Amino acid sequence: MIPKFLVGDNSAMEDSVFIIHTQSPKFILDIDSENIHWLENFDKINLNFKGENLKKYTKDLIDQAKKFYDKELEYYEKYD
């Protein structure tokens, strides 16, 4: 089973760290800018969210991703 969140980086974008959300709706979050790249088409997945509900759902996912990232940082700092 793949974890719900993964940390990613790329040497072409040395200053950026990304959080990959592996469950539907899949997305990649640039942790610093909070820009989201959705990996799914909302028309094709069964989400019953529209307007403000979708904004709240998205905010909740971003908050979860940021908490995951903070927890990962704490782990790496502890063993660095």
C-alpha positions as CSV (number, residue, x, y, z in Angstrom):
1,M,0.0,0.0,0.0
2,I,1.3,3.5,-0.9
3,P,1.2,6.1,1.9
4,K,-1.4,8.8,1.7
5,F,1.3,11.5,1.4
6,L,4.8,11.4,-0.1
7,V,7.6,14.0,0.0
8,G,9.2,14.8,-3.4
9,D,11.9,17.1,-4.8
10,N,13.7,17.6,-8.0
11,S,17.2,18.9,-8.8
12,A,15.8,21.2,-11.5
13,M,13.8,23.0,-8.8
14,E,16.3,22.9,-5.9
15,D,14.4,25.3,-3.7
16,S,11.0,23.5,-4.0
17,V,9.6,20.7,-1.9
18,F,6.5,18.9,-3.0
19,I,3.9,16.8,-1.2
20,I,2.2,14.2,-3.3
21,H,-1.3,13.1,-2.3
22,T,-1.7,9.6,-3.6
23,Q,-5.4,9.1,-2.9
24,S,-8.3,10.5,-4.8
25,P,-8.3,13.3,-5.6
26,K,-4.6,13.0,-6.4
27,F,-2.5,16.2,-6.4
28,I,1.0,17.6,-6.0
29,L,1.4,20.5,-3.6
30,D,4.3,22.9,-3.7
31,I,4.7,23.3,0.0
32,D,6.1,26.8,-0.1
33,S,3.8,28.5,-2.6
34,E,0.8,26.2,-1.8
35,N,0.2,25.8,-5.5
36,I,-1.7,22.6,-6.3
37,H,-1.4,20.6,-9.5
38,W,-4.4,18.3,-9.7
39,L,-3.6,14.9,-11.2
40,E,-7.3,14.1,-11.7
41,N,-10.2,15.6,-13.6
42,F,-12.9,16.6,-11.1
43,D,-15.5,15.8,-13.8
44,K,-14.4,12.2,-13.9
45,I,-14.2,11.5,-10.2
46,N,-17.2,11.1,-7.9
47,L,-16.9,14.1,-5.5
48,N,-20.0,15.7,-4.3
49,F,-18.4,19.0,-3.7
50,K,-19.1,22.3,-5.4
51,G,-18.2,25.9,-4.7
52,E,-17.5,26.6,-1.1
53,N,-17.6,22.9,-0.1
54,L,-14.8,22.2,-2.6
55,K,-12.8,25.1,-1.3
56,K,-13.1,23.8,2.3
57,Y,-12.3,20.3,1.2
58,T,-9.2,21.6,-0.7
59,K,-8.1,23.7,2.3
60,D,-8.5,20.6,4.6
61,L,-6.3,18.5,2.2
62,I,-3.6,21.3,2.1
63,D,-3.7,21.4,5.9
64,Q,-3.2,17.7,6.1
65,A,-0.3,17.8,3.7
66,K,1.4,20.6,5.6
67,K,1.0,18.7,8.9
68,F,2.5,15.6,7.2
69,Y,5.4,17.7,6.0
70,D,6.0,19.2,9.4
71,K,6.0,15.7,11.0
72,E,8.5,14.5,8.4
73,L,10.8,17.4,9.0
74,E,10.7,16.7,12.7
75,Y,11.6,13.1,12.1
76,Y,14.6,14.0,9.8
77,E,15.8,16.6,12.2
78,K,15.7,14.2,15.1
79,Y,17.9,11.7,13.2
80,D,20.1,14.1,11.4
